[in-house]
Amino acid sequence: MTNINVTQDLSQIVKNSKQASYKLASVTKELKSKALLAIANNIEKNKESILKENQKDLDNAKKMIEDGRLTRALYNRLKLDDEKIKVMVQGIKDVSNLEDPVNKIEWAIELDKDLKLYRVSCPLGVIGVIFESRPDVIPQVAALAVKSSNAVILKGGSEADKSNEILIRIINEALDEIREFPKNSITLIKTRYEVQKMLELDKYIDLIIPRGSNDLVKYIQSNTKIPVLGHADGICHVYIDKDADLNKATKITIDSKIQYPSACNAVETVLIHEDISTNYIKTLLNEFKKNNVTIKGDEHVSSIVQDIEKATEEDWKTEYTDKIISIKTVKDINEAIDHVNNYGSGHTDTIITENKENADLFLSLVDSAGVYHNASTRFADGFRYGLGAEVGISTNKTHARGPVGLEGLVIYKYKLYGNGQAAADYSGEKAKEYTHRVLKK
């Protein structure tokens, strides 16, 4: 009986979201900015309450780690502090200052006199976001949804229940103070069963964005007709070329692993050109050891440094999300590119080199959403890209790719303005001719 009630409740939640999405499409940019600033201020005002609820989740999460039901990486993502809330608030304010992505004329063309066609950006509609552990996803996604005029249904991991609930309450309290803002625009669901049923509601939900483990993403992709935007793995690479500045190489590689090891844009495999490997590997590995990183090396690396684990074929396919790194030597840049394209997940990969020709080759041939030259993989982030925030990182090749901000949450429609024309006027012996004159936006 409980499941039937949950299904009925969820169906109504989703239908309410759909109705809200129709109203959101006409909300003005001024009203959206007002809503976003109200959300940011309310989060700031309730910081202590948020941290208090988050601590309850953290206390419970410690028991889950002891029982083997939660990884240390997910625990790290769960934790909120003053700095994270500060970034959270600033991110919402940054989104409010971005250009409104809705109702922008992308191009315009005159088909004939008094028959004009415009392609205009519009919201997707209803977005479902399913994520694990990180409660700061809620304000990020809520901000982008408001700015892009989409309704959003959020489902977080049970380990973050208390944090998620208070954040949703604070956000909706702020929105409720703005009378003109559509109700049911931002909703939280809580159970796995609700997720299962939500995936069946393709009539009402326009996009699903999963943020979490490989297993979560693959489950979502395999169990819905709704378009899915996301990435299953974050297997990122640093390739240190024979023409690399080795000081840059060390700084960038260590940052790519250490700055936030559990992030999806942390490096998992380092590739080193064999011409520099013998002299350089000890230097790099010593830096990893200083930072308590477990090192796995191929046969050549293991012959140079004895006290490391030997890498297996499986290591090149593994996203560690922890202080673990695999290291492989390659004979040239082409082998490095082949390795990245074969084992990588299409997320983010970087080359360290002073050779512009090699850098251009790597950036052109590596088939990833983010390809960098002399920069840390950790820059793959919506906030760092100046998007204000992100709903996730996509390795898809349609609609949106890489950190997905506002541009990934809108689509377009064609608006045709006529004056009594009929298609039949443009066919037959006395057919009128189209002018197809490009118009200024």
PyMOL commands that set and color helices and strands:
alter all, ss='L'
color gray80, all
select helices_A, chain A and resi 2-24+29-45+47-66+72-78+82-97+137-147+158-176+192-198+214-222+246-258+274-290+299-304+313-317+333-343+356-365+377-379+406-409+423-426
alter helices_A, ss='H'
color red, helices_A
select strands_A, chain A and resi 105-112+115-123+126-131+151-155+186-189+207-211+236-240+267-273+294-297+309-310+324-330+348-352+370-373+392-394+402-404+410-417+437-439
alter strands_A, ss='S'
color yellow, strands_A
deselect
rebuild
show_as cartoon
